[in-house]
Amino acid sequence: METNANVFSNDDITITYNPKCCANAELCAKQLSDVFRSAVIPWINLDGAKTDQIIQQVKKCPTGALQYYLNQKDVA
């Protein structure tokens, strides 16, 4: 199975990153550095903040290079 290096997921959320759109404004890394880490690979650590904080930061991306969607929960 092929994986996309620009897709980051945990149980709650999936973040996608499109480097072709990124203006390198670095708002993500400056404002939520525990999640968006410029000097570490993988550079997005979804364990670094609560889901709602991550969503709010992704919404601030000036180019839309960062996108998110909520993962569906299986109902047993």
N, C-alpha and C positions, 0 to 999 in steps of 0.2 A: 504494500500500500504506500502510495506516495504521500508525503506530508508537505505542507506549505509552511515555510519558515516565517511567514508573515501572518500567521494565525495563532492566537494564544487563547487557551480556554482553561476554565476551571469548572466546577459544578454549576455555577450560577450564570456565568457570562462568557462570551467569546468576543475578543477584540481582533480586528483585522487592521493591517497596516499596509498602505500602498505607497512604497517609497518614491514612485514616479510623481506622486502628487505632493509630497512633503516639501515644504518651503524651509525646513530646518529652523523654524522660529524657536524651537525648543521650549515652548510653553509647557508641554507635558512634563519634561524632565525638570524644569525649574520649579513647577508648582506642585508636582506629586512625584518626587524623586525616589520614593520607596517602591513605586510601581514602574515608572519609566526611567530606566537607568542607562545613561549614555555610554558608560565604560564597561558594561558587563554583558555577557551573552548567556542566556537569552536576555535581551534588553527590556522586555516587558515581564514583570513579576506580579501576577494577579493576586498573590498572597500578601502584597505590600500595603493594601488598604481595603476598606470595605467596598462592596460592589457599588453602592450609591455614590461614593466618592470617585471611583473610577469612571463611572458614567458621566458625572458632571465634568470631569477633566477631559474626557474624550469629546464631549460637546463643545469644548472651548477650542478644539483644533481648528485653526484658521483656514485650512485648505481642505479639510475632510479626509485627509490621509489616514486618520484613525477613525474607525467606525466600530460600533458594538451591536450585539444583539443578545437578548436574554435566552439562555438555554431552556428548553422545555423540560419540565420535571415529569418523570414517569409517575403515574398514579396507579398505585397497586390495588 
